[in-house]
Amino acid sequence: MAITIDTSLHNHNFNQRIVSDKDSLSRILNKFNHCEKEPIKFYPTYRVRLVYTNGKEITILFTDSVMNYEGLTYRLNDNIQNILGF
């Protein structure tokens, strides 16, 4: 599995960053999985693409401490920049 982080929605000069370290992936996905669903007005600034070893891809949009997955918004317990290590 790998996570591709694309902040071009927020910073047009930033190149993609790929996270494939098992410990980092586990920590990041754990944070994503422990958030609360909440209806929030959402304007994405980060795009994160998860690529599984079987080739399946999932795109998740973020802004600050909000995540949008499959049209539903979730409140993260931390800021996305801190979760991803920016």
C-alpha positions in Angstrom: 0.0 0.0 0.0 1.1 3.6 -0.6 -0.4 7.0 0.0 0.2 9.7 -2.5 -0.2 13.2 -1.1 -1.1 16.0 -3.6 -1.3 19.5 -2.3 -1.7 21.1 -5.7 -5.2 22.2 -4.7 -3.5 24.3 -2.0 0.0 25.0 -3.2 0.6 24.8 -7.0 4.4 24.6 -6.5 4.3 21.4 -4.4 5.1 18.1 -6.0 3.5 14.8 -5.0 4.8 13.0 -2.0 4.5 9.2 -1.6 4.3 7.5 1.8 5.0 3.8 1.7 6.7 3.1 5.1 4.6 0.6 6.9 4.7 2.4 10.3 3.8 5.8 8.7 1.0 4.3 6.7 -0.4 2.6 9.9 -0.3 5.8 11.9 -1.9 7.9 9.1 -4.7 5.4 8.4 -5.4 5.0 12.1 -6.0 8.8 12.3 -8.3 8.6 9.3 -10.3 5.7 10.7 -10.9 7.4 14.1 -12.8 10.5 13.0 -16.4 11.5 13.5 -19.0 12.0 10.7 -20.2 15.5 10.7 -22.0 17.7 8.1 -19.6 20.4 7.3 -19.3 22.9 4.4 -16.2 21.6 2.6 -13.6 23.3 0.3 -10.7 20.8 -0.3 -7.1 21.9 -0.1 -5.4 18.4 -0.1 -6.0 15.3 -2.2 -4.7 12.0 -0.8 -4.7 8.9 -2.9 -4.5 5.5 -1.3 -3.2 2.8 -3.6 -3.5 -0.8 -2.2 -1.2 -3.6 -3.2 -3.9 -5.1 -5.3 -4.1 -1.9 -7.4 -7.3 -0.5 -6.0 -7.2 3.3 -5.6 -9.2 5.5 -3.2 -9.1 9.3 -3.3 -9.9 11.3 -0.1 -10.1 15.1 0.0 -9.0 17.2 3.0 -9.0 20.7 4.4 -7.5 21.5 7.8 -9.2 19.0 10.2 -12.0 17.9 7.8 -12.0 14.8 5.5 -14.4 14.1 2.7 -14.7 10.5 1.6 -17.4 9.3 -0.9 -19.4 12.5 -0.4 -19.5 12.4 3.4 -17.5 14.7 5.6 -15.7 13.7 8.8 -14.1 15.8 11.6 -10.5 14.7 12.2 -9.1 14.7 15.7 -6.0 16.5 14.3 -5.0 18.8 11.5 -4.3 17.1 8.2 -0.8 18.8 8.0 0.1 17.2 11.4 -1.2 13.8 10.4 0.7 13.8 7.2 3.9 15.3 8.8 4.1 18.6 7.0 
